[in-house]
């Protein structure tokens, strides 16, 4: 649902910002929404501002997986307040990401349309693994170390676990258990009982069981906890004088004992317990204790970095990639290369199609935003990944893989959009009819299809031999003198393409 294609050229837009040099990250978590404003000066991070509101979006999922109107209203109201703080920022400076609740919500597109209108910036729904990668990026930059480490982030409806050394994550996974979901299920009436804690720990252990070997203590030397639950528990322990903020199994047992003595959530009186954490503290404790005992975590220390800082660092890398116009700086380019390798893509053919489509799109849409250009080029690079599954209807297999892949740097929405481009690469246009209503998408699909036609023989081509001119809903193809006569088979395929667009496409294509 994010609409990064609508962005103007980043370099031009940044010059129009009221706050040059600043970057903003919005973390739409299941329990809290956070807005972080920061600045990178010679590689060092400086926080400019930080806003946090307890929204409890995750508590607003009903039994059918639908986000309730009340929860949607809370989320939209918070984003409206964030929008006030972001006045003067341009889209290139802002990245908003949504996590587990909106990964689950069946009516998320309806909420996202409303939320984006209120916020004034695109919102990306990111996968669990992408969330984990960004969490590690935030921790690794703000708390650097070359020691192999385990990073844990317990959110409202998911828990992320990441192994890494230095700035490189080695393994990143997300598990669908969080402080909000567990508290609602086992402590929903506000009562603390031994049976409820045992049941919550069993449920958490069942979800985390598959991580026992890959995240075992033999793979790391220190454990860090990021964000809300770990920070809240650390503050509770320090304020009560139990530890200096370190989280240990003994300290967690002490906290659970205090809950049991209180009996009810409204009677729990502990120094450092914030009101916003009261309703979800039991679920968070159950997950933390399960992690400590199952993964032999003797000491868990709170980390400085979190998802929101990782988002800012990632946004900074994207802007540098645009500024330098070089591959390798944007992690999404590396993800595309990895998908090509994994699915044994014919990279020579992908490169040929890319060069032709790039030239066609540049001539027809010289003012297109960089995200629109990148998405077309990624579609060119990946349009044949479905060949590994089946040559027949490979475009459908390619689109399915992209819509369901985990690819570092990509939001789920952007991968689906690239997949929709790939789906439209051949055959009739009815299957992408809804997306064709967006003019940018129609031009992207046309350029991809024309490039594939030109490269159909899978041999060397002159990428500049075919030109595309845009004229108020019409696309006019032109060729050097004599080209048609020397390429009769390509001419035949182009004639068929003209007929197809005349029959069901939004653009009128002429030769």
VEXGUBA-656718 format. One line per field, with one value per residue (C-alpha): x, z, y; residue number from 1. Coordinates in steps of 0.5 Angstrom, whole numbers, plus 500, padded with zeros to 3 digits. Example, Ala and Ser with C-alpha at 12.3 -4.5 7.8 and 13.67 -1.06 7.14 Angstrom:
<drenkols>
u <- 525_527 $
w <- 516_514 $
v <- 491_498 $
fike <- 1_2 $
</drenkols>
This chain:
<drenkols>
u <- 500_506_507_514_513_510_516_520_527_530_536_531_527_532_534_527_527_526_530_536_540_535_532_526_523_516_516_508_509_504_504_507_508_515_517_525_528_536_542_548_554_561_558_556_549_545_538_534_527_524_516_512_505_502_497_496_494_496_490_485_485_479_478_477_484_480_483_477_475_477_484_484_482_488_493_490_490_497_500_496_500_507_505_505_512_514_512_517_520_520_518_526_527_522_521_515_515_509_510_507_500_499_502_497_491_486_484_490_490_484_487_494_490_487_494_498_493_493_501_502_508_508_508_511_509_515_516_519_526_526_524_530_535_533_533_540_542_540_544_550_551_550_553_559_562_566_564_559_552_545_540_533_527_520_515_507_505_512_519_525_532_538_545_551_558_560_555_553_547_548_541_535_528_521_517_509_509_509_507_501_498_500_498_491_490_493_492_486_482_488_489_496_496_502_498_497_505_506_501_504_511_509_506_512_516_512_513_520_522_525_530_533_539_540_540_544_549_554_553_554_558_553_546_543_535_532_526_520_519_527_527_521_524_531_528_524_529_534_529_527_535_534_540_543_539_541_536_537_533_533_531_525_523_523_519_514_513_511_506_503_503_499_494_492_495_491_494_502_506_513_518_519_513_510_502_503_507_502_497_503_508_506_506_513_516_513_517_523_523_522_528_533_531_531_537_541_542_545_545_541_543_539_541_542_539_533_528_527_535_536_531_534_541_538_534_541_544_539_540_547_546_542_547_553_548_552_550_552_550_543_541_536_540_544_538_536_543_542_535_538_543_538_533_539_537_540_543_546_538_536_542_539_532_534_538_533_527_532_533_525_523_528_526_518_519_525_522_520_522_528_524_520_526_529_522_522_530_529_523_527_533_528_522_525_526_520_523_526_519_516_518_510_507_513_511_506_511_516_510_508_515_516_510_512_519_523_528_533_531_524_517_512_508_514_516_508_509_515_511_505_510_513_506_504_511_507_500_494_493_487_491_494_488_487_494_494_489_496_499_506_505_502_508_513_509_509_517_518_514_517_524_523_520_526_531_526_532_536_542_546_542_542_539_538_535_528_525_519_516_510_504_498_496_500_506_510_515_520_526_533_532_531_531_524_526_532_528_522_520_521_516_511_511_511_505_501_503_500_493_493_494_489_484_485_490_490_495_495_501_503_509 $
w <- 500_501_495_494_486_488_490_486_485_492_491_488_494_499_497_499_506_512_516_511_514_519_518_521_522_525_528_528_533_536_543_541_536_536_532_532_529_528_524_522_522_519_521_528_530_534_536_535_538_540_541_543_544_547_541_543_536_537_542_537_532_533_533_525_524_523_526_530_528_535_534_527_530_536_530_526_531_533_526_526_532_528_522_526_528_521_518_513_512_505_503_502_509_512_513_516_518_520_524_526_527_520_518_521_520_514_513_513_506_509_515_511_506_512_516_510_508_515_516_509_508_505_510_509_512_513_514_520_518_515_522_525_520_522_529_529_524_530_535_531_530_536_541_536_538_534_539_537_540_540_540_542_541_544_541_542_537_535_538_534_535_531_531_529_529_528_523_520_522_521_522_523_525_527_532_533_540_544_550_548_545_551_556_552_552_559_563_560_566_570_574_576_577_577_572_568_568_567_561_558_558_555_549_548_549_543_539_540_540_533_535_540_536_531_537_542_547_543_537_541_547_549_549_548_549_544_545_550_554_555_557_562_565_566_569_574_576_577_581_586_587_585_579_576_570_568_567_570_571_578_577_573_578_583_579_577_585_586_581_584_591_588_585_580_575_578_585_582_586_583_583_576_573_568_567_559_561_567_562_558_563_565_558_557_563_561_554_557_562_557_553_559_561_554_551_557_558_564_563_558_558_555_548_546_539_536_530_529_529_524_519_519_518_512_510_510_506_500_500_499_493_490_490_488_483_484_486_492_497_497_501_496_490_494_495_488_486_492_489_482_485_489_483_478_473_466_468_461_459_465_464_456_458_464_459_454_459_462_456_454_461_461_454_456_463_464_471_474_481_483_486_480_476_481_481_474_474_479_475_469_474_477_471_470_477_476_470_476_478_471_464_462_465_469_470_474_478_478_481_487_489_489_493_498_499_505_501_506_505_501_505_503_499_495_493_491_487_483_483_480_474_473_473_467_463_458_456_457_461_464_470_472_470_477_477_470_473_476_470_472_473_466_463_467_465_457_458_461_456_450_453_453_446_443_447_445_441_448_444_443_442_441_447_444_437_440_442_446_446_451_449_453_454_447_447_440_438_433_430_426_418_416_423_421_415_418_424_422_427_433_428_428_436_436_432_436_442_439_438_445_448_443_446_454_455_458_453_446_443_436_431 $
v <- 500_505_509_511_511_518_521_527_526_525_530_536_535_535_542_544_541_546_541_539_534_531_524_521_514_512_505_503_498_493_497_504_508_512_518_519_525_524_527_523_528_525_518_519_519_525_525_531_529_523_522_516_514_508_506_499_497_490_490_492_486_482_474_475_478_485_492_495_502_504_502_505_511_511_510_515_520_519_519_526_529_526_529_536_535_533_539_542_535_532_525_523_525_520_513_510_502_498_491_485_488_490_484_480_485_483_490_493_496_500_503_504_509_513_513_515_521_523_522_525_520_513_507_501_494_490_483_480_478_485_488_484_486_493_492_489_495_500_496_495_502_505_500_497_491_485_480_475_477_475_481_480_485_483_487_487_481_479_477_478_474_476_473_478_480_487_490_484_480_473_470_474_471_473_469_471_472_478_482_484_478_474_479_479_471_469_475_478_479_483_477_474_467_461_457_463_465_457_457_463_461_454_458_462_456_453_459_459_452_452_457_453_450_456_461_457_460_456_462_468_471_477_478_485_487_492_497_497_490_489_497_497_491_493_500_496_492_498_502_496_495_488_489_495_494_487_482_475_469_470_478_475_470_476_480_475_473_481_480_474_477_483_478_483_488_494_493_492_497_497_503_505_501_506_506_504_498_495_492_488_487_480_477_481_477_470_471_474_468_463_466_466_459_456_460_460_467_469_476_480_488_493_495_503_502_499_499_506_508_502_505_512_508_505_511_514_509_509_517_516_510_515_521_517_513_507_500_496_502_500_493_492_491_486_482_482_479_474_472_472_467_463_462_461_467_468_474_476_476_480_485_486_487_492_496_496_498_503_507_506_509_514_517_516_519_523_526_519_519_514_509_508_507_502_498_497_495_490_487_487_483_478_477_470_468_463_459_455_453_452_455_455_461_463_470_468_464_470_474_469_468_476_477_472_473_475_480_485_492_491_492_487_492_494_487_486_492_489_482_486_489_482_479_484_482_478_475_479_485_484_480_487_491_494_497_499_505_508_511_510_503_503_506_501_495_497_499_492_488_492_490_483_483_486_481_475_472_472_475_482_488_495_498_505_502_503_510_511_518_520_524_525_518_515_511_512_507_509_506_507_507_500_497_494_491_487_485_482_477_483_487_482_481_489_489_484_488_494_490_488_495_497_492_492_497_504_507_507_504_506_504 $
fike <- 1_2_3_4_5_6_7_8_9_10_11_12_13_14_15_16_17_18_19_20_21_22_23_24_25_26_27_28_29_30_31_32_33_34_35_36_37_38_39_40_41_42_43_44_45_46_47_48_49_50_51_52_53_54_55_56_57_58_59_60_61_62_63_64_65_66_67_68_69_70_71_72_73_74_75_76_77_78_79_80_81_82_83_84_85_86_87_88_89_90_91_92_93_94_95_96_97_98_99_100_101_102_103_104_105_106_107_108_109_110_111_112_113_114_115_116_117_118_119_120_121_122_123_124_125_126_127_128_129_130_131_132_133_134_135_136_137_138_139_140_141_142_143_144_145_146_147_148_149_150_151_152_153_154_155_156_157_158_159_160_161_162_163_164_165_166_167_168_169_170_171_172_173_174_175_176_177_178_179_180_181_182_183_184_185_186_187_188_189_190_191_192_193_194_195_196_197_198_199_200_201_202_203_204_205_206_207_208_209_210_211_212_213_214_215_216_217_218_219_220_221_222_223_224_225_226_227_228_229_230_231_232_233_234_235_236_237_238_239_240_241_242_243_244_245_246_247_248_249_250_251_252_253_254_255_256_257_258_259_260_261_262_263_264_265_266_267_268_269_270_271_272_273_274_275_276_277_278_279_280_281_282_283_284_285_286_287_288_289_290_291_292_293_294_295_296_297_298_299_300_301_302_303_304_305_306_307_308_309_310_311_312_313_314_315_316_317_318_319_320_321_322_323_324_325_326_327_328_329_330_331_332_333_334_335_336_337_338_339_340_341_342_343_344_345_346_347_348_349_350_351_352_353_354_355_356_357_358_359_360_361_362_363_364_365_366_367_368_369_370_371_372_373_374_375_376_377_378_379_380_381_382_383_384_385_386_387_388_389_390_391_392_393_394_395_396_397_398_399_400_401_402_403_404_405_406_407_408_409_410_411_412_413_414_415_416_417_418_419_420_421_422_423_424_425_426_427_428_429_430_431_432_433_434_435_436_437_438_439_440_441_442_443_444_445_446_447_448_449_450_451_452_453_454_455_456_457_458_459_460_461_462_463_464_465_466_467_468_469_470_471_472_473_474_475_476_477_478_479_480_481_482_483_484_485_486_487_488_489_490_491_492_493_494_495_496_497_498_499_500_501_502_503_504_505_506_507_508_509_510_511 $
</drenkols>
